[in-house]
Amino acid sequence: MAAILKRPSGMPDYLEDLEIKQWGYMKKLFALLIVLSILQSGAICAEIASPSEKVMQPTAEEFRKILSDFDGYAAKAMVDWKVPGMAIGIVRDGNLVFAKGYGVKRSGGKDPVTENTIFQIGSTTKAFTAVLASMLVDEKKFKWEDKVVDLTPDFMMYDPWVTREFQVIDLMSQHSGMPAYAADSLYMMGFDRAYVRKSVRYIKPVSSFRSKFAYVNNLWLVAEEIIEKYSGKPWEQLLKERIFNPLKMTNSSADMQSFLNAKDVSSLHELSGDKVAALPKNWEFLSWSYVAGPAGSINSNIVDMAKWLIFQMNNGKADDKQLVSVENMNVIHSPKTVIGLGGEVQKNIYYCMGWIYHEHSPYPIIWHDGGTTMRTMIAYVPEQKIGIIVLSNYVTNLPNLLAFRFIDQYALKNPKDYSSEGLAEMEKMKREEKAKSPVPPKRRIAPIALEKYAGAYSSDIYGDINISVVEGKLNLVIGPKKVTAVLAPWNKDIFAAKWPFSESDTETAFAIFHVDLWGNVTGVTLDSLNQDDDLGVFRRK
């Protein structure tokens, strides 16, 4: 599983899974999902209704047929996408009307997924953090337009003007100016939340503040810091007291130990060769999503997530009690940042605060997905009071495609076979990606003596790394977890880096050493950390 692989060049941010990019075997898949996302944001919006057209709700009999057809479609699609297991919940008019598990919790096993099986929900956690912040705004602990630096004085962005102007609402609106997924590898390497919060001051902007969508996770930890300061409680405790308990989400949690201790819980999975394999329960990098905390650490199941979805669809009300003001629920759900602007066919998409507002026919959809080593999708159509949750134990785009398929069916459309079309496009792009894979030069130039590359290197963001010669090979060690990459000669001062997260032999990352005219090694660039800028450049100490 590779945690520190670069986002495919030229890929629009909004076409990726909106999650921390931590999976090496997924590097190609993210590129392949471009076309699948176009299916979501373009082709499925092709049937545009006129404003005056009244959209008919399905009758009871039509709804039964829709559920039956969708049930069979989902079961087949799961097998086609090689997903070991998933669970689907559908909410209609404030009730969970469909809840079913598909497949198994562990690849090769027989224990079936049920509606009570726990999954990691990834970035759909962000909406919970936005609600906690809204509660404190309701209580006048702070305001959305308050300057972050006034609430937490040690906050600092790379640009002093941006530091001064950054508001609370900006923390959750994905328009910071930083590169997308900036320094997300810190989570996998063992750095803690305080370190991640501090790291943003070293990340150079690649666009103007508030001018462009770029999905990041680190600023949600700054939001957490403010929430904790003005509530007087840890984020996890507040989450339980203010959301889980009132909503009776009794099987939900936000820590690693609860995930490990859960009895009805799914395994994590990765691609190993051509097969999808389960990761060990004590996988050494399991902790990374829990370090990400307010950006992606919640564990839950269909039954609990349905309660959360109903709460959203009821605009902050649970059991006739308004937990969040309607005004602030509207703030959370309303567009803040343009993700993509389409024409009459491909409609507009906006980031809200832990949600995405997606113009669609006949009505807009509010949704968000998430991915750790699992994949989640939650979506609802406010006007039709219909919503869907898909939890899966392997990272593919299937949950997204299923959600949009169901929404189209509910609108009495004739939906396309998004699953088959997506698989065909994915296979096509796999071939294209394979053709672009780096090939070792036929006539390699030998590196200088390995000892000359050995030594300590430093980065403001990633701290110190150490490179040493071990049994005739270069080993690179980085982060508090002492993650080790083996560097193999590629050509002259370029080495192929094999990270322990990656199980795929086709994935190639590089370490490029900087050597001056006198043969002195002055630094090294790790391309898998070098997102859109010089984040992966290390100076020799």
Stockholm file with secondary structure:
# STOCKHOLM 1.0

chainA/1-541         MAAILKRPSGMPDYLEDLEIKQWGYMKKLFALLIVLSILQSGAICAEIASPSEKVMQPTAEEFRKILSDFDGYAAKAMVDWKVPGMAIGIVRDGNLVFAKGYGVKRSGGKDPVTENTIFQIGSTTKAFTAVLASMLVDEKKFKWEDKVVDLTPDFMMYDPWVTREFQVIDLMSQHSGMPAYAADSLYMMGFDRAYVRKSVRYIKPVSSFRSKFAYVNNLWLVAEEIIEKYSGKPWEQLLKERIFNPLKMTNSSADMQSFLNAKDVSSLHELSGDKVAALPKNWEFLSWSYVAGPAGSINSNIVDMAKWLIFQMNNGKADDKQLVSVENMNVIHSPKTVIGLGGEVQKNIYYCMGWIYHEHSPYPIIWHDGGTTMRTMIAYVPEQKIGIIVLSNYVTNLPNLLAFRFIDQYALKNPKDYSSEGLAEMEKMKREEKAKSPVPPKRRIAPIALEKYAGAYSSDIYGDINISVVEGKLNLVIGPKKVTAVLAPWNKDIFAAKWPFSESDTETAFAIFHVDLWGNVTGVTLDSLNQDDDLGVFRRK
#=GR chainA/1-541 SS CCSSCCCCTTCCGGGSCSSCCCCGGGHHHHHHHHHHHHHHHTGGGCSCCCTTCCCCCCCHHHHHHHHHHHHHHHHHHHHHTTCCEEEEEEEETTEEEEEEEEEBSSTTCCCBCCTTCBEECGGGGHHHHHHHHHHHHHTTSSCTTSBHHHHSTTCCCSSHHHHHHCBGGGGGTTCSSSCTTTTTHHHHTTCCHHHHHHHGGGCCCSSCTTTSCCCCSTHHHHHHHHHHHHHSSCHHHHHIIIIITTTTCTTCBCSHHHHHHCSSBCCCEEEETTEEEECCTTCTTTTHHHHSGGGTCCEECHHHHHHHHHHHHTTSEETTEESSCHHHHHHHHSCCEEEECCCSSSCCEEECSSSEEECCSSSCEEEEEEESSSEEEEEEEGGGTEEEEEEESSCCSHHHHHHHHHHHHHTTCCCCCHHHHHHHHHHHHHHHHHHHSCCCCSSCCCCSCHHHHCEEEEETTTEEEEEEEETTEEEEEETTTTEEEEEEEEETTEEEEECTTCCCTTCCEEEEEEECTTSCEEEEEEGGGCCSSSTTEEEEC
#=GC SS_cons         CCSSCCCCTTCCGGGSCSSCCCCGGGHHHHHHHHHHHHHHHTGGGCSCCCTTCCCCCCCHHHHHHHHHHHHHHHHHHHHHTTCCEEEEEEEETTEEEEEEEEEBSSTTCCCBCCTTCBEECGGGGHHHHHHHHHHHHHTTSSCTTSBHHHHSTTCCCSSHHHHHHCBGGGGGTTCSSSCTTTTTHHHHTTCCHHHHHHHGGGCCCSSCTTTSCCCCSTHHHHHHHHHHHHHSSCHHHHHIIIIITTTTCTTCBCSHHHHHHCSSBCCCEEEETTEEEECCTTCTTTTHHHHSGGGTCCEECHHHHHHHHHHHHTTSEETTEESSCHHHHHHHHSCCEEEECCCSSSCCEEECSSSEEECCSSSCEEEEEEESSSEEEEEEEGGGTEEEEEEESSCCSHHHHHHHHHHHHHTTCCCCCHHHHHHHHHHHHHHHHHHHSCCCCSSCCCCSCHHHHCEEEEETTTEEEEEEEETTEEEEEETTTTEEEEEEEEETTEEEEECTTCCCTTCCEEEEEEECTTSCEEEEEEGGGCCSSSTTEEEEC
//
